[in-house]
């Protein structure tokens, strides 16, 4: 199943938003937690 251009752009927006949230986090432990969550979500996307 292929993504349309609009769906792909939406996915990229989601990833950029999550990364921006992570970057804004001052607490290194919370930043690491957010990074792990982003990575887990991306892995789940690959497995779907």
DRENTORKOL-3810 file (N, C-alpha, C; in nm, 4 decimals):
REM DRENTORKOL-3810
@n.u->0.0848; n.v->-0.1182; n.w->0.0000; ca.u->0.0000; ca.v->0.0000; ca.w->0.0000; c.u->0.0892; c.v->0.1243; c.w->0.0000
@n.u->0.0677; n.v->0.2103; n.w->-0.0946; ca.u->0.1492; ca.v->0.3305; ca.w->-0.1078; c.u->0.0801; c.v->0.4506; c.w->-0.0451
@n.u->0.1634; n.v->0.5458; n.w->-0.0021; ca.u->0.1140; ca.v->0.6722; ca.w->0.0527; c.u->0.0997; c.v->0.7735; c.w->-0.0590
@n.u->0.0000; n.v->0.8582; n.w->-0.0451; ca.u->-0.0099; ca.v->0.9712; ca.w->-0.1375; c.u->0.0897; c.v->1.0773; c.w->-0.0920
@n.u->0.1154; n.v->1.1744; n.w->-0.1776; ca.u->0.2046; ca.v->1.2837; ca.w->-0.1406; c.u->0.1535; c.v->1.3564; c.w->-0.0162
@n.u->0.0245; n.v->1.3775; n.w->-0.0078; ca.u->-0.0346; ca.v->1.4468; ca.w->0.1072; c.u->-0.0168; c.v->1.3662; c.w->0.2351
@n.u->-0.0344; n.v->1.2358; n.w->0.2261; ca.u->-0.0157; ca.v->1.1512; ca.w->0.3441; c.u->0.1304; c.v->1.1521; c.w->0.3886
@n.u->0.2218; n.v->1.1471; n.w->0.2938; ca.u->0.3639; ca.v->1.1492; ca.w->0.3266; c.u->0.4021; c.v->1.2815; c.w->0.3921
@n.u->0.3523; n.v->1.3915; n.w->0.3377; ca.u->0.3797; ca.v->1.5227; ca.w->0.3972; c.u->0.3239; c.v->1.5312; c.w->0.5392
@n.u->0.2069; n.v->1.4746; n.w->0.5613; ca.u->0.1491; ca.v->1.4711; ca.w->0.6951; c.u->0.2349; c.v->1.3915; c.w->0.7907
@n.u->0.2885; n.v->1.2808; n.w->0.7443; ca.u->0.3770; ca.v->1.1979; ca.w->0.8260; c.u->0.5046; c.v->1.2749; c.w->0.8625
@n.u->0.5611; n.v->1.3457; n.w->0.7638; ca.u->0.6814; ca.v->1.4247; ca.w->0.7883; c.u->0.6523; c.v->1.5365; c.w->0.8886
@n.u->0.5365; n.v->1.5993; n.w->0.8774; ca.u->0.4983; ca.v->1.7034; ca.w->0.9746; c.u->0.4909; c.v->1.6456; c.w->1.1158
@n.u->0.4353; n.v->1.5265; n.w->1.1275; ca.u->0.4262; ca.v->1.4592; ca.w->1.2579; c.u->0.5652; c.v->1.4360; c.w->1.3161
@n.u->0.6566; n.v->1.3860; n.w->1.2346; ca.u->0.7936; ca.v->1.3586; ca.w->1.2810; c.u->0.8637; c.v->1.4884; c.w->1.3194
@n.u->0.8516; n.v->1.5919; n.w->1.2367; ca.u->0.9150; ca.v->1.7200; ca.w->1.2682; c.u->0.8610; c.v->1.7798; c.w->1.3974
@n.u->0.7313; n.v->1.7694; n.w->1.4186; ca.u->0.6701; ca.v->1.8199; ca.w->1.5412; c.u->0.7235; c.v->1.7456; c.w->1.6636
@n.u->0.7322; n.v->1.6150; n.w->1.6527; ca.u->0.7837; ca.v->1.5349; ca.w->1.7643; c.u->0.9294; c.v->1.5689; c.w->1.7933
@n.u->1.0095; n.v->1.5891; n.w->1.6891; ca.u->1.1503; ca.v->1.6243; ca.w->1.7077; c.u->1.1647; c.v->1.7644; c.w->1.7670
@n.u->1.0809; n.v->1.8578; n.w->1.7261; ca.u->1.0848; ca.v->1.9935; ca.w->1.7817; c.u->1.0503; c.v->1.9919; c.w->1.9297
@n.u->0.9503; n.v->1.9101; n.w->1.9663; ca.u->0.9141; ca.v->1.8947; ca.w->2.1073; c.u->1.0306; c.v->1.8396; c.w->2.1872
@n.u->1.0969; n.v->1.7416; n.w->2.1313; ca.u->1.2109; ca.v->1.6804; ca.w->2.1980; c.u->1.3233; c.v->1.7833; c.w->2.2138
@n.u->1.3507; n.v->1.8602; n.w->2.1104; ca.u->1.4578; ca.v->1.9588; ca.w->2.1128; c.u->1.4327; c.v->2.0669; c.w->2.2183
@n.u->1.3061; n.v->2.1022; n.w->2.2381; ca.u->1.2694; ca.v->2.2072; ca.w->2.3337; c.u->1.2777; c.v->2.1617; c.w->2.4793
@n.u->1.2875; n.v->2.0332; n.w->2.5009; ca.u->1.2917; ca.v->1.9780; ca.w->2.6367; c.u->1.4270; c.v->2.0096; c.w->2.7015
@n.u->1.4235; n.v->2.0706; n.w->2.8197; ca.u->1.5464; ca.v->2.1069; ca.w->2.8908; c.u->1.6054; c.v->1.9913; c.w->2.9714
@n.u->1.5195; n.v->1.9075; n.w->3.0247; ca.u->1.5644; ca.v->1.7957; ca.w->3.1085; c.u->1.6194; c.v->1.6835; c.w->3.0194
@n.u->1.7493; n.v->1.6523; n.w->3.0341; ca.u->1.8085; ca.v->1.5476; ca.w->2.9497; c.u->1.7375; c.v->1.4119; c.w->2.9601
@n.u->1.6909; n.v->1.3767; n.w->3.0778; ca.u->1.6216; ca.v->1.2485; ca.w->3.0945; c.u->1.4899; c.v->1.2485; c.w->3.0170
@n.u->1.4160; n.v->1.3581; n.w->3.0242; ca.u->1.2887; ca.v->1.3679; ca.w->2.9509; c.u->1.3141; c.v->1.3730; c.w->2.8006
@n.u->1.4228; n.v->1.4405; n.w->2.7615; ca.u->1.4581; ca.v->1.4467; ca.w->2.6192; c.u->1.4867; c.v->1.3062; c.w->2.5668
@n.u->1.5608; n.v->1.2291; n.w->2.6441; ca.u->1.5920; ca.v->1.0911; ca.w->2.6059; c.u->1.4647; c.v->1.0075; c.w->2.5965
@n.u->1.3733; n.v->1.0289; n.w->2.6913; ca.u->1.2448; ca.v->0.9586; ca.w->2.6918; c.u->1.1659; c.v->0.9891; c.w->2.5636
@n.u->1.1637; n.v->1.1174; n.w->2.5260; ca.u->1.0911; ca.v->1.1575; ca.w->2.4054; c.u->1.1562; c.v->1.0986; c.w->2.2809
@n.u->1.2893; n.v->1.0961; n.w->2.2781; ca.u->1.3595; ca.v->1.0364; ca.w->2.1654; c.u->1.3256; c.v->0.8887; c.w->2.1530
@n.u->1.3246; n.v->0.8175; n.w->2.2637; ca.u->1.2898; ca.v->0.6749; ca.w->2.2622; c.u->1.1479; c.v->0.6537; c.w->2.2098
@n.u->1.0569; n.v->0.7436; n.w->2.2494; ca.u->0.9179; ca.v->0.7318; ca.w->2.2039; c.u->0.9087; c.v->0.7553; c.w->2.0525
@n.u->0.9795; n.v->0.8563; n.w->2.0029; ca.u->0.9799; ca.v->0.8836; ca.w->1.8589; c.u->1.0340; c.v->0.7631; c.w->1.7831
@n.u->1.1444; n.v->0.7086; n.w->1.8322; ca.u->1.2055; ca.v->0.5933; ca.w->1.7663; c.u->1.1119; c.v->0.4724; c.w->1.7678
@n.u->1.0445; n.v->0.4494; n.w->1.8789; ca.u->0.9509; ca.v->0.3373; ca.w->1.8882; c.u->0.8351; c.v->0.3554; c.w->1.7901
@n.u->0.7841; n.v->0.4778; n.w->1.7804; ca.u->0.6742; ca.v->0.5048; ca.w->1.6870; c.u->0.7177; c.v->0.4841; c.w->1.5424
@n.u->0.8394; n.v->0.5276; n.w->1.5102; ca.u->0.8891; ca.v->0.5068; ca.w->1.3741; c.u->0.9078; c.v->0.3579; c.w->1.3441
@n.u->0.9559; n.v->0.2824; n.w->1.4420; ca.u->0.9751; ca.v->0.1382; ca.w->1.4236; c.u->0.8404; c.v->0.0701; c.w->1.4005
@n.u->0.7385; n.v->0.1098; n.w->1.4794; ca.u->0.6045; ca.v->0.0528; ca.w->1.4615; c.u->0.5518; c.v->0.0838; c.w->1.3224
@n.u->0.5790; n.v->0.2046; n.w->1.2741; ca.u->0.5342; ca.v->0.2425; ca.w->1.1402; c.u->0.5973; c.v->0.1539; c.w->1.0350
@n.u->0.7250; n.v->0.1242; n.w->1.0513; ca.u->0.7939; ca.v->0.0358; ca.w->0.9564; c.u->0.7361; c.v->-0.1057; c.w->0.9574
@n.u->0.6903; n.v->-0.1504; n.w->1.0736; ca.u->0.6403; ca.v->-0.2874; ca.w->1.0876; c.u->0.4963; c.v->-0.3030; c.w->1.0405
@n.u->0.4240; n.v->-0.1935; n.w->1.0275; ca.u->0.2830; ca.v->-0.1995; ca.w->0.9838; c.u->0.2713; c.v->-0.2320; c.w->0.8374
END
